[in-house]
């Protein structure tokens, strides 16, 4: 059985070529998943290196040159290395 978490991982892999689309799909995922699944998704995003896509997208929206060291997750930010 495929879970929503697995579904969103597949979608994020497929759209990783486009930062805007990746960010959009990530935001959809965190709105649909429960807290544990969000934590698991964030760990997966970090382990795959996709967190750079999120940091770059957020950074460009804010107009900063500095890399953001966290990414949004509902009402909290998850720190990344």
N, C-alpha and C positions, 0 to 999 in steps of 0.2 A: 504494500500500500504506500502510495506517495503522499507525503505530508505537505502542508502549505510551505513549511520551511524548505523542503527539498524543491518544491515548485519555484519558490523565489530565488533559491540558489541557481537553478537552471536559467531562469530569466536573467538574473544579474550577470551570469557568465556570458550569455548571448548578446547582451547590450553593452558589455564593457568597452566596446570600441567607441562609444559615444558618451562623453561625460555627462551631458545634460540628461540624456535618456537613462543612464545608470542612476543618477541622483533621483530622477522622477520615480523609477521603479523601486529604489531603496525606500523612498518615502511611503510608497504604497505598501511595501512589505511591513514596515514598522507600524502602519495603521491597522493592518490585518492580523498580525501575529500577537501571541500573548507574551508576557514579560520574559519567560524562560526561553521561548523561541527567538525573541529579539536578542537576548544575550548570546544565544548560540549563533545567530546570524552575524552579530557583530564580531564574534571570535573568528568565524569563518571569513568574513570580509578582511579582517586584519591578517589572518594567516595566508590568504591568497595574494595579498598586496593590493587589493582593490580599495583599501582605505585611502590610498593616494588619490584615487579618482574623486572620492568624496571631499577630501581636503582641498584639492585643486578647484573643484566646483564651488565650494563654499567660499574659498579665498577669492575667486574671481568675482563672485556676486558681491562681496564686501569691498572689492577694489584694493585688497592688500597684497603685498608681495610676500609676506611671511606665511609660512605653512601653518595651518590650523592643526593643533595637536589632538583634537577630539572631533567627533561627529555626532549629530543630533540623534537622540533616541527617546522619543516621547518627551518626558519632562526632565530627562537627565542627559548628560553627555558622557560618553564612554571614552576613557583615555586610550590612546594608541601609542605605540612606540615607533 
